[in-house]
Amino acid sequence: LSWFRFNDDLNKDISKANIVVSHAGSGTIIECLHAAKPLIVVVNEKLMDNHQEELASELDQKYLIKTKPNLVSKSLQNLQHLPSKPFPKSDLSKFTQLNETLA
């Protein structure tokens, strides 16, 4: 078990992890899902518009487990409930085509 507040090379740690427990930031979520790592996210409920809640709720039980700070240990005890559905691979070809059309 290891933890940190900030890491410049998060991908290295994600690749070594068996499971990731993280805040519900979009960048971290996407990195973990692309790395196909089981993910438990903790939403920062103090954010004004709470985009973390929106994203985590949309992905909850499909690709990750959303939890609250006081329920992290319970979520870790119930790892058999972690979703195993793979996150779809990105297809950037349409974006590239659109970008070329607009250029």
Jmol script that loads the backbone (N, CA, C; Angstrom):
load data "model"
ATOM      1  N   LEU A   1       0.847  -1.174   0.000  1.00  0.00           N
ATOM      2  CA  LEU A   1       0.000   0.000   0.000  1.00  0.00           C
ATOM      3  C   LEU A   1       0.887   1.229   0.000  1.00  0.00           C
ATOM      4  N   SER A   2       0.621   2.134  -0.921  1.00  0.00           N
ATOM      5  CA  SER A   2       1.343   3.402  -0.918  1.00  0.00           C
ATOM      6  C   SER A   2       0.363   4.518  -1.256  1.00  0.00           C
ATOM      7  N   TRP A   3       0.701   5.710  -0.839  1.00  0.00           N
ATOM      8  CA  TRP A   3      -0.156   6.862  -1.106  1.00  0.00           C
ATOM      9  C   TRP A   3       0.715   8.093  -1.267  1.00  0.00           C
ATOM     10  N   PHE A   4       0.130   9.116  -1.875  1.00  0.00           N
ATOM     11  CA  PHE A   4       0.811  10.393  -2.046  1.00  0.00           C
ATOM     12  C   PHE A   4      -0.236  11.443  -2.371  1.00  0.00           C
ATOM     13  N   ARG A   5       0.088  12.689  -2.121  1.00  0.00           N
ATOM     14  CA  ARG A   5      -0.824  13.792  -2.420  1.00  0.00           C
ATOM     15  C   ARG A   5      -0.725  14.221  -3.875  1.00  0.00           C
ATOM     16  N   PHE A   6       0.490  14.183  -4.431  1.00  0.00           N
ATOM     17  CA  PHE A   6       0.693  14.580  -5.815  1.00  0.00           C
ATOM     18  C   PHE A   6       1.862  13.784  -6.360  1.00  0.00           C
ATOM     19  N   ASN A   7       1.802  13.485  -7.654  1.00  0.00           N
ATOM     20  CA  ASN A   7       2.858  12.705  -8.273  1.00  0.00           C
ATOM     21  C   ASN A   7       3.042  13.176  -9.709  1.00  0.00           C
ATOM     22  N   ASP A   8       4.277  13.527 -10.065  1.00  0.00           N
ATOM     23  CA  ASP A   8       4.559  13.976 -11.433  1.00  0.00           C
ATOM     24  C   ASP A   8       4.476  12.844 -12.449  1.00  0.00           C
ATOM     25  N   ASP A   9       4.692  11.600 -12.014  1.00  0.00           N
ATOM     26  CA  ASP A   9       4.697  10.463 -12.931  1.00  0.00           C
ATOM     27  C   ASP A   9       3.652   9.443 -12.490  1.00  0.00           C
ATOM     28  N   LEU A  10       2.417   9.829 -12.559  1.00  0.00           N
ATOM     29  CA  LEU A  10       1.324   8.979 -12.097  1.00  0.00           C
ATOM     30  C   LEU A  10       1.208   7.695 -12.910  1.00  0.00           C
ATOM     31  N   ASN A  11       1.485   7.756 -14.201  1.00  0.00           N
ATOM     32  CA  ASN A  11       1.352   6.568 -15.049  1.00  0.00           C
ATOM     33  C   ASN A  11       2.224   5.409 -14.573  1.00  0.00           C
ATOM     34  N   LYS A  12       3.426   5.716 -14.078  1.00  0.00           N
ATOM     35  CA  LYS A  12       4.319   4.671 -13.584  1.00  0.00           C
ATOM     36  C   LYS A  12       3.684   3.937 -12.407  1.00  0.00           C
ATOM     37  N   ASP A  13       3.117   4.691 -11.479  1.00  0.00           N
ATOM     38  CA  ASP A  13       2.492   4.070 -10.311  1.00  0.00           C
ATOM     39  C   ASP A  13       1.202   3.340 -10.687  1.00  0.00           C
ATOM     40  N   ILE A  14       0.445   3.902 -11.599  1.00  0.00           N
ATOM     41  CA  ILE A  14      -0.782   3.234 -12.041  1.00  0.00           C
ATOM     42  C   ILE A  14      -0.434   1.893 -12.678  1.00  0.00           C
ATOM     43  N   SER A  15       0.599   1.864 -13.504  1.00  0.00           N
ATOM     44  CA  SER A  15       0.963   0.615 -14.187  1.00  0.00           C
ATOM     45  C   SER A  15       1.395  -0.472 -13.204  1.00  0.00           C
ATOM     46  N   LYS A  16       1.973  -0.083 -12.053  1.00  0.00           N
ATOM     47  CA  LYS A  16       2.418  -1.055 -11.051  1.00  0.00           C
ATOM     48  C   LYS A  16       1.301  -1.477 -10.095  1.00  0.00           C
ATOM     49  N   ALA A  17       0.214  -0.728 -10.063  1.00  0.00           N
ATOM     50  CA  ALA A  17      -0.838  -0.957  -9.064  1.00  0.00           C
ATOM     51  C   ALA A  17      -1.729  -2.151  -9.409  1.00  0.00           C
ATOM     52  N   ASN A  18      -2.198  -2.823  -8.370  1.00  0.00           N
ATOM     53  CA  ASN A  18      -3.217  -3.859  -8.536  1.00  0.00           C
ATOM     54  C   ASN A  18      -4.613  -3.244  -8.526  1.00  0.00           C
ATOM     55  N   ILE A  19      -4.760  -2.187  -7.739  1.00  0.00           N
ATOM     56  CA  ILE A  19      -6.013  -1.441  -7.637  1.00  0.00           C
ATOM     57  C   ILE A  19      -5.646   0.004  -7.314  1.00  0.00           C
ATOM     58  N   VAL A  20      -6.443   0.949  -7.798  1.00  0.00           N
ATOM     59  CA  VAL A  20      -6.181   2.365  -7.552  1.00  0.00           C
ATOM     60  C   VAL A  20      -7.355   2.956  -6.787  1.00  0.00           C
ATOM     61  N   VAL A  21      -7.045   3.683  -5.720  1.00  0.00           N
ATOM     62  CA  VAL A  21      -8.022   4.480  -4.985  1.00  0.00           C
ATOM     63  C   VAL A  21      -7.589   5.919  -5.185  1.00  0.00           C
ATOM     64  N   SER A  22      -8.491   6.745  -5.723  1.00  0.00           N
ATOM     65  CA  SER A  22      -8.093   8.097  -6.113  1.00  0.00           C
ATOM     66  C   SER A  22      -9.239   9.074  -5.909  1.00  0.00           C
ATOM     67  N   HIS A  23      -8.884  10.350  -6.002  1.00  0.00           N
ATOM     68  CA  HIS A  23      -9.937  11.360  -6.079  1.00  0.00           C
ATOM     69  C   HIS A  23     -10.635  11.170  -7.426  1.00  0.00           C
ATOM     70  N   ALA A  24     -11.746  11.795  -7.620  1.00  0.00           N
ATOM     71  CA  ALA A  24     -12.555  11.568  -8.823  1.00  0.00           C
ATOM     72  C   ALA A  24     -12.251  12.584  -9.917  1.00  0.00           C
ATOM     73  N   GLY A  25     -11.003  12.999 -10.022  1.00  0.00           N
ATOM     74  CA  GLY A  25     -10.606  13.920 -11.082  1.00  0.00           C
ATOM     75  C   GLY A  25     -10.636  13.226 -12.436  1.00  0.00           C
ATOM     76  N   SER A  26     -11.060  13.936 -13.456  1.00  0.00           N
ATOM     77  CA  SER A  26     -11.231  13.324 -14.777  1.00  0.00           C
ATOM     78  C   SER A  26      -9.922  12.772 -15.338  1.00  0.00           C
ATOM     79  N   GLY A  27      -8.818  13.473 -15.158  1.00  0.00           N
ATOM     80  CA  GLY A  27      -7.544  13.000 -15.685  1.00  0.00           C
ATOM     81  C   GLY A  27      -7.129  11.677 -15.072  1.00  0.00           C
ATOM     82  N   THR A  28      -7.235  11.578 -13.766  1.00  0.00           N
ATOM     83  CA  THR A  28      -6.865  10.348 -13.075  1.00  0.00           C
ATOM     84  C   THR A  28      -7.789   9.204 -13.470  1.00  0.00           C
ATOM     85  N   ILE A  29      -9.073   9.473 -13.555  1.00  0.00           N
ATOM     86  CA  ILE A  29     -10.023   8.442 -13.954  1.00  0.00           C
ATOM     87  C   ILE A  29      -9.675   7.907 -15.341  1.00  0.00           C
ATOM     88  N   ILE A  30      -9.467   8.791 -16.295  1.00  0.00           N
ATOM     89  CA  ILE A  30      -9.162   8.367 -17.665  1.00  0.00           C
ATOM     90  C   ILE A  30      -7.862   7.570 -17.714  1.00  0.00           C
ATOM     91  N   GLU A  31      -6.819   8.043 -17.006  1.00  0.00           N
ATOM     92  CA  GLU A  31      -5.540   7.322 -16.992  1.00  0.00           C
ATOM     93  C   GLU A  31      -5.720   5.895 -16.458  1.00  0.00           C
ATOM     94  N   CYS A  32      -6.465   5.739 -15.372  1.00  0.00           N
ATOM     95  CA  CYS A  32      -6.661   4.414 -14.777  1.00  0.00           C
ATOM     96  C   CYS A  32      -7.505   3.514 -15.674  1.00  0.00           C
ATOM     97  N   LEU A  33      -8.540   4.066 -16.271  1.00  0.00           N
ATOM     98  CA  LEU A  33      -9.392   3.254 -17.140  1.00  0.00           C
ATOM     99  C   LEU A  33      -8.652   2.815 -18.398  1.00  0.00           C
ATOM    100  N   HIS A  34      -7.836   3.686 -18.959  1.00  0.00           N
ATOM    101  CA  HIS A  34      -7.039   3.306 -20.130  1.00  0.00           C
ATOM    102  C   HIS A  34      -5.990   2.257 -19.769  1.00  0.00           C
ATOM    103  N   ALA A  35      -5.516   2.280 -18.532  1.00  0.00           N
ATOM    104  CA  ALA A  35      -4.549   1.285 -18.071  1.00  0.00           C
ATOM    105  C   ALA A  35      -5.243  -0.002 -17.617  1.00  0.00           C
ATOM    106  N   ALA A  36      -6.566  -0.032 -17.675  1.00  0.00           N
ATOM    107  CA  ALA A  36      -7.365  -1.203 -17.284  1.00  0.00           C
ATOM    108  C   ALA A  36      -7.121  -1.608 -15.836  1.00  0.00           C
ATOM    109  N   LYS A  37      -7.038  -0.607 -14.963  1.00  0.00           N
ATOM    110  CA  LYS A  37      -6.830  -0.874 -13.540  1.00  0.00           C
ATOM    111  C   LYS A  37      -8.149  -0.747 -12.792  1.00  0.00           C
ATOM    112  N   PRO A  38      -8.435  -1.671 -11.872  1.00  0.00           N
ATOM    113  CA  PRO A  38      -9.619  -1.520 -11.025  1.00  0.00           C
ATOM    114  C   PRO A  38      -9.518  -0.199 -10.261  1.00  0.00           C
ATOM    115  N   LEU A  39     -10.633   0.516 -10.193  1.00  0.00           N
ATOM    116  CA  LEU A  39     -10.586   1.883  -9.676  1.00  0.00           C
ATOM    117  C   LEU A  39     -11.724   2.169  -8.711  1.00  0.00           C
ATOM    118  N   ILE A  40     -11.345   2.717  -7.561  1.00  0.00           N
ATOM    119  CA  ILE A  40     -12.296   3.253  -6.587  1.00  0.00           C
ATOM    120  C   ILE A  40     -12.028   4.740  -6.515  1.00  0.00           C
ATOM    121  N   VAL A  41     -13.055   5.562  -6.728  1.00  0.00           N
ATOM    122  CA  VAL A  41     -12.864   7.012  -6.686  1.00  0.00           C
ATOM    123  C   VAL A  41     -13.632   7.627  -5.528  1.00  0.00           C
ATOM    124  N   VAL A  42     -13.022   8.653  -4.963  1.00  0.00           N
ATOM    125  CA  VAL A  42     -13.607   9.400  -3.851  1.00  0.00           C
ATOM    126  C   VAL A  42     -13.894  10.811  -4.353  1.00  0.00           C
ATOM    127  N   VAL A  43     -15.159  11.184  -4.335  1.00  0.00           N
ATOM    128  CA  VAL A  43     -15.592  12.486  -4.840  1.00  0.00           C
ATOM    129  C   VAL A  43     -15.323  13.571  -3.808  1.00  0.00           C
ATOM    130  N   ASN A  44     -14.784  14.688  -4.275  1.00  0.00           N
ATOM    131  CA  ASN A  44     -14.607  15.862  -3.428  1.00  0.00           C
ATOM    132  C   ASN A  44     -15.947  16.598  -3.406  1.00  0.00           C
ATOM    133  N   GLU A  45     -16.710  16.408  -2.363  1.00  0.00           N
ATOM    134  CA  GLU A  45     -18.063  16.966  -2.278  1.00  0.00           C
ATOM    135  C   GLU A  45     -18.080  18.468  -2.015  1.00  0.00           C
ATOM    136  N   LYS A  46     -16.918  19.063  -1.787  1.00  0.00           N
ATOM    137  CA  LYS A  46     -16.861  20.492  -1.492  1.00  0.00           C
ATOM    138  C   LYS A  46     -16.708  21.356  -2.738  1.00  0.00           C
ATOM    139  N   LEU A  47     -16.578  20.742  -3.898  1.00  0.00           N
ATOM    140  CA  LEU A  47     -16.457  21.517  -5.130  1.00  0.00           C
ATOM    141  C   LEU A  47     -17.776  22.213  -5.452  1.00  0.00           C
ATOM    142  N   MET A  48     -17.707  23.400  -6.031  1.00  0.00           N
ATOM    143  CA  MET A  48     -18.917  24.183  -6.300  1.00  0.00           C
ATOM    144  C   MET A  48     -19.885  23.493  -7.257  1.00  0.00           C
ATOM    145  N   ASP A  49     -19.464  23.261  -8.497  1.00  0.00           N
ATOM    146  CA  ASP A  49     -20.390  22.663  -9.458  1.00  0.00           C
ATOM    147  C   ASP A  49     -20.305  21.141  -9.443  1.00  0.00           C
ATOM    148  N   ASN A  50     -19.383  20.612  -8.710  1.00  0.00           N
ATOM    149  CA  ASN A  50     -19.131  19.198  -8.489  1.00  0.00           C
ATOM    150  C   ASN A  50     -19.150  18.353  -9.751  1.00  0.00           C
ATOM    151  N   HIS A  51     -18.274  18.706 -10.668  1.00  0.00           N
ATOM    152  CA  HIS A  51     -18.095  17.922 -11.882  1.00  0.00           C
ATOM    153  C   HIS A  51     -17.560  16.530 -11.560  1.00  0.00           C
ATOM    154  N   GLN A  52     -16.853  16.387 -10.440  1.00  0.00           N
ATOM    155  CA  GLN A  52     -16.374  15.062 -10.046  1.00  0.00           C
ATOM    156  C   GLN A  52     -17.550  14.125  -9.778  1.00  0.00           C
ATOM    157  N   GLU A  53     -18.547  14.632  -9.101  1.00  0.00           N
ATOM    158  CA  GLU A  53     -19.739  13.828  -8.796  1.00  0.00           C
ATOM    159  C   GLU A  53     -20.432  13.388 -10.079  1.00  0.00           C
ATOM    160  N   GLU A  54     -20.563  14.315 -11.026  1.00  0.00           N
ATOM    161  CA  GLU A  54     -21.230  13.993 -12.292  1.00  0.00           C
ATOM    162  C   GLU A  54     -20.500  12.889 -13.039  1.00  0.00           C
ATOM    163  N   LEU A  55     -19.188  13.023 -13.176  1.00  0.00           N
ATOM    164  CA  LEU A  55     -18.406  12.033 -13.908  1.00  0.00           C
ATOM    165  C   LEU A  55     -18.400  10.691 -13.179  1.00  0.00           C
ATOM    166  N   ALA A  56     -18.147  10.716 -11.888  1.00  0.00           N
ATOM    167  CA  ALA A  56     -18.088   9.472 -11.115  1.00  0.00           C
ATOM    168  C   ALA A  56     -19.434   8.755 -11.114  1.00  0.00           C
ATOM    169  N   SER A  57     -20.524   9.501 -11.021  1.00  0.00           N
ATOM    170  CA  SER A  57     -21.856   8.881 -11.036  1.00  0.00           C
ATOM    171  C   SER A  57     -22.150   8.217 -12.382  1.00  0.00           C
ATOM    172  N   GLU A  58     -21.701   8.850 -13.452  1.00  0.00           N
ATOM    173  CA  GLU A  58     -21.929   8.291 -14.786  1.00  0.00           C
ATOM    174  C   GLU A  58     -21.159   6.977 -14.989  1.00  0.00           C
ATOM    175  N   LEU A  59     -19.964   6.885 -14.412  1.00  0.00           N
ATOM    176  CA  LEU A  59     -19.114   5.709 -14.603  1.00  0.00           C
ATOM    177  C   LEU A  59     -19.263   4.660 -13.498  1.00  0.00           C
ATOM    178  N   ASP A  60     -19.938   5.023 -12.405  1.00  0.00           N
ATOM    179  CA  ASP A  60     -20.093   4.135 -11.251  1.00  0.00           C
ATOM    180  C   ASP A  60     -20.801   2.844 -11.646  1.00  0.00           C
ATOM    181  N   GLN A  61     -20.248   1.737 -11.175  1.00  0.00           N
ATOM    182  CA  GLN A  61     -20.763   0.390 -11.382  1.00  0.00           C
ATOM    183  C   GLN A  61     -20.596  -0.115 -12.819  1.00  0.00           C
ATOM    184  N   LYS A  62     -20.179   0.755 -13.729  1.00  0.00           N
ATOM    185  CA  LYS A  62     -19.878   0.309 -15.092  1.00  0.00           C
ATOM    186  C   LYS A  62     -18.384   0.086 -15.234  1.00  0.00           C
ATOM    187  N   TYR A  63     -17.604   1.087 -14.784  1.00  0.00           N
ATOM    188  CA  TYR A  63     -16.157   1.032 -14.960  1.00  0.00           C
ATOM    189  C   TYR A  63     -15.386   1.252 -13.662  1.00  0.00           C
ATOM    190  N   LEU A  64     -16.045   1.720 -12.621  1.00  0.00           N
ATOM    191  CA  LEU A  64     -15.367   2.021 -11.357  1.00  0.00           C
ATOM    192  C   LEU A  64     -16.385   1.980 -10.226  1.00  0.00           C
ATOM    193  N   ILE A  65     -15.886   2.151  -9.021  1.00  0.00           N
ATOM    194  CA  ILE A  65     -16.767   2.286  -7.850  1.00  0.00           C
ATOM    195  C   ILE A  65     -16.566   3.678  -7.277  1.00  0.00           C
ATOM    196  N   LYS A  66     -17.661   4.377  -7.072  1.00  0.00           N
ATOM    197  CA  LYS A  66     -17.646   5.706  -6.461  1.00  0.00           C
ATOM    198  C   LYS A  66     -17.945   5.525  -4.975  1.00  0.00           C
ATOM    199  N   THR A  67     -17.185   6.226  -4.150  1.00  0.00           N
ATOM    200  CA  THR A  67     -17.419   6.121  -2.717  1.00  0.00           C
ATOM    201  C   THR A  67     -17.178   7.472  -2.052  1.00  0.00           C
ATOM    202  N   LYS A  68     -17.374   7.496  -0.745  1.00  0.00           N
ATOM    203  CA  LYS A  68     -17.137   8.699   0.063  1.00  0.00           C
ATOM    204  C   LYS A  68     -15.952   8.430   0.978  1.00  0.00           C
ATOM    205  N   PRO A  69     -15.313   9.490   1.488  1.00  0.00           N
ATOM    206  CA  PRO A  69     -14.115   9.283   2.324  1.00  0.00           C
ATOM    207  C   PRO A  69     -14.332   8.301   3.479  1.00  0.00           C
ATOM    208  N   ASN A  70     -15.459   8.384   4.133  1.00  0.00           N
ATOM    209  CA  ASN A  70     -15.701   7.518   5.287  1.00  0.00           C
ATOM    210  C   ASN A  70     -16.064   6.083   4.895  1.00  0.00           C
ATOM    211  N   LEU A  71     -16.222   5.810   3.582  1.00  0.00           N
ATOM    212  CA  LEU A  71     -16.592   4.468   3.132  1.00  0.00           C
ATOM    213  C   LEU A  71     -15.502   3.788   2.300  1.00  0.00           C
ATOM    214  N   VAL A  72     -14.321   4.389   2.218  1.00  0.00           N
ATOM    215  CA  VAL A  72     -13.239   3.799   1.414  1.00  0.00           C
ATOM    216  C   VAL A  72     -12.880   2.412   1.924  1.00  0.00           C
ATOM    217  N   SER A  73     -12.706   2.263   3.230  1.00  0.00           N
ATOM    218  CA  SER A  73     -12.316   0.950   3.758  1.00  0.00           C
ATOM    219  C   SER A  73     -13.386  -0.101   3.465  1.00  0.00           C
ATOM    220  N   LYS A  74     -14.651   0.268   3.520  1.00  0.00           N
ATOM    221  CA  LYS A  74     -15.724  -0.671   3.190  1.00  0.00           C
ATOM    222  C   LYS A  74     -15.657  -1.057   1.714  1.00  0.00           C
ATOM    223  N   SER A  75     -15.378  -0.087   0.854  1.00  0.00           N
ATOM    224  CA  SER A  75     -15.244  -0.379  -0.577  1.00  0.00           C
ATOM    225  C   SER A  75     -14.083  -1.335  -0.826  1.00  0.00           C
ATOM    226  N   LEU A  76     -12.981  -1.151  -0.104  1.00  0.00           N
ATOM    227  CA  LEU A  76     -11.823  -2.037  -0.255  1.00  0.00           C
ATOM    228  C   LEU A  76     -12.122  -3.454   0.231  1.00  0.00           C
ATOM    229  N   GLN A  77     -13.019  -3.571   1.187  1.00  0.00           N
ATOM    230  CA  GLN A  77     -13.394  -4.892   1.695  1.00  0.00           C
ATOM    231  C   GLN A  77     -14.317  -5.628   0.721  1.00  0.00           C
ATOM    232  N   ASN A  78     -14.925  -4.883  -0.185  1.00  0.00           N
ATOM    233  CA  ASN A  78     -15.864  -5.472  -1.146  1.00  0.00           C
ATOM    234  C   ASN A  78     -15.315  -5.429  -2.568  1.00  0.00           C
ATOM    235  N   LEU A  79     -14.057  -5.795  -2.729  1.00  0.00           N
ATOM    236  CA  LEU A  79     -13.414  -5.718  -4.033  1.00  0.00           C
ATOM    237  C   LEU A  79     -14.071  -6.609  -5.079  1.00  0.00           C
ATOM    238  N   GLN A  80     -14.791  -7.641  -4.656  1.00  0.00           N
ATOM    239  CA  GLN A  80     -15.452  -8.515  -5.626  1.00  0.00           C
ATOM    240  C   GLN A  80     -16.544  -7.770  -6.396  1.00  0.00           C
ATOM    241  N   HIS A  81     -16.944  -6.596  -5.903  1.00  0.00           N
ATOM    242  CA  HIS A  81     -17.975  -5.802  -6.582  1.00  0.00           C
ATOM    243  C   HIS A  81     -17.391  -4.803  -7.576  1.00  0.00           C
ATOM    244  N   LEU A  82     -16.068  -4.797  -7.722  1.00  0.00           N
ATOM    245  CA  LEU A  82     -15.462  -3.887  -8.688  1.00  0.00           C
ATOM    246  C   LEU A  82     -15.878  -4.295 -10.097  1.00  0.00           C
ATOM    247  N   PRO A  83     -16.316  -3.339 -10.892  1.00  0.00           N
ATOM    248  CA  PRO A  83     -16.699  -3.662 -12.268  1.00  0.00           C
ATOM    249  C   PRO A  83     -15.503  -4.178 -13.066  1.00  0.00           C
ATOM    250  N   SER A  84     -15.762  -5.128 -13.941  1.00  0.00           N
ATOM    251  CA  SER A  84     -14.681  -5.671 -14.762  1.00  0.00           C
ATOM    252  C   SER A  84     -14.875  -5.341 -16.243  1.00  0.00           C
ATOM    253  N   LYS A  85     -15.845  -4.486 -16.531  1.00  0.00           N
ATOM    254  CA  LYS A  85     -16.104  -4.096 -17.909  1.00  0.00           C
ATOM    255  C   LYS A  85     -14.948  -3.229 -18.422  1.00  0.00           C
ATOM    256  N   PRO A  86     -14.329  -3.630 -19.539  1.00  0.00           N
ATOM    257  CA  PRO A  86     -13.221  -2.811 -20.055  1.00  0.00           C
ATOM    258  C   PRO A  86     -13.719  -1.479 -20.611  1.00  0.00           C
ATOM    259  N   PHE A  87     -12.937  -0.457 -20.369  1.00  0.00           N
ATOM    260  CA  PHE A  87     -13.265   0.867 -20.892  1.00  0.00           C
ATOM    261  C   PHE A  87     -12.969   0.869 -22.387  1.00  0.00           C
ATOM    262  N   PRO A  88     -13.867   1.426 -23.208  1.00  0.00           N
ATOM    263  CA  PRO A  88     -13.647   1.407 -24.666  1.00  0.00           C
ATOM    264  C   PRO A  88     -12.379   2.155 -25.063  1.00  0.00           C
ATOM    265  N   LYS A  89     -11.700   1.614 -26.049  1.00  0.00           N
ATOM    266  CA  LYS A  89     -10.504   2.274 -26.580  1.00  0.00           C
ATOM    267  C   LYS A  89     -10.917   3.536 -27.325  1.00  0.00           C
ATOM    268  N   SER A  90     -10.068   4.531 -27.288  1.00  0.00           N
ATOM    269  CA  SER A  90     -10.335   5.797 -27.978  1.00  0.00           C
ATOM    270  C   SER A  90     -10.127   5.640 -29.472  1.00  0.00           C
ATOM    271  N   ASP A  91     -11.028   6.233 -30.245  1.00  0.00           N
ATOM    272  CA  ASP A  91     -10.871   6.286 -31.693  1.00  0.00           C
ATOM    273  C   ASP A  91     -10.736   7.758 -32.058  1.00  0.00           C
ATOM    274  N   LEU A  92      -9.515   8.187 -32.251  1.00  0.00           N
ATOM    275  CA  LEU A  92      -9.251   9.596 -32.516  1.00  0.00           C
ATOM    276  C   LEU A  92      -9.349   9.942 -33.995  1.00  0.00           C
ATOM    277  N   SER A  93      -9.675   8.983 -34.843  1.00  0.00           N
ATOM    278  CA  SER A  93      -9.694   9.238 -36.283  1.00  0.00           C
ATOM    279  C   SER A  93     -10.735  10.295 -36.658  1.00  0.00           C
ATOM    280  N   LYS A  94     -11.895  10.261 -36.031  1.00  0.00           N
ATOM    281  CA  LYS A  94     -12.932  11.252 -36.346  1.00  0.00           C
ATOM    282  C   LYS A  94     -12.506  12.646 -35.902  1.00  0.00           C
ATOM    283  N   PHE A  95     -11.857  12.728 -34.754  1.00  0.00           N
ATOM    284  CA  PHE A  95     -11.359  14.020 -34.291  1.00  0.00           C
ATOM    285  C   PHE A  95     -10.300  14.542 -35.253  1.00  0.00           C
ATOM    286  N   THR A  96      -9.417  13.656 -35.669  1.00  0.00           N
ATOM    287  CA  THR A  96      -8.362  14.039 -36.609  1.00  0.00           C
ATOM    288  C   THR A  96      -8.959  14.529 -37.923  1.00  0.00           C
ATOM    289  N   GLN A  97      -9.966  13.810 -38.411  1.00  0.00           N
ATOM    290  CA  GLN A  97     -10.624  14.212 -39.659  1.00  0.00           C
ATOM    291  C   GLN A  97     -11.289  15.579 -39.506  1.00  0.00           C
ATOM    292  N   LEU A  98     -11.987  15.792 -38.410  1.00  0.00           N
ATOM    293  CA  LEU A  98     -12.641  17.070 -38.167  1.00  0.00           C
ATOM    294  C   LEU A  98     -11.605  18.194 -38.076  1.00  0.00           C
ATOM    295  N   ASN A  99     -10.522  17.920 -37.351  1.00  0.00           N
ATOM    296  CA  ASN A  99      -9.472  18.905 -37.197  1.00  0.00           C
ATOM    297  C   ASN A  99      -8.859  19.289 -38.552  1.00  0.00           C
ATOM    298  N   GLU A 100      -8.655  18.305 -39.401  1.00  0.00           N
ATOM    299  CA  GLU A 100      -8.100  18.564 -40.728  1.00  0.00           C
ATOM    300  C   GLU A 100      -9.090  19.340 -41.587  1.00  0.00           C
ATOM    301  N   THR A 101     -10.363  19.064 -41.427  1.00  0.00           N
ATOM    302  CA  THR A 101     -11.399  19.778 -42.176  1.00  0.00           C
ATOM    303  C   THR A 101     -11.448  21.236 -41.768  1.00  0.00           C
ATOM    304  N   LEU A 102     -11.277  21.504 -40.489  1.00  0.00           N
ATOM    305  CA  LEU A 102     -11.360  22.877 -39.988  1.00  0.00           C
ATOM    306  C   LEU A 102     -10.080  23.679 -40.238  1.00  0.00           C
ATOM    307  N   ALA A 103      -8.967  22.986 -40.454  1.00  0.00           N
ATOM    308  CA  ALA A 103      -7.675  23.669 -40.615  1.00  0.00           C
ATOM    309  C   ALA A 103      -7.550  24.377 -41.936  1.00  0.00           C
TER     310      ALA A 103
END
end "model"
wireframe off; spacefill off
backbone 0.3
color backbone group
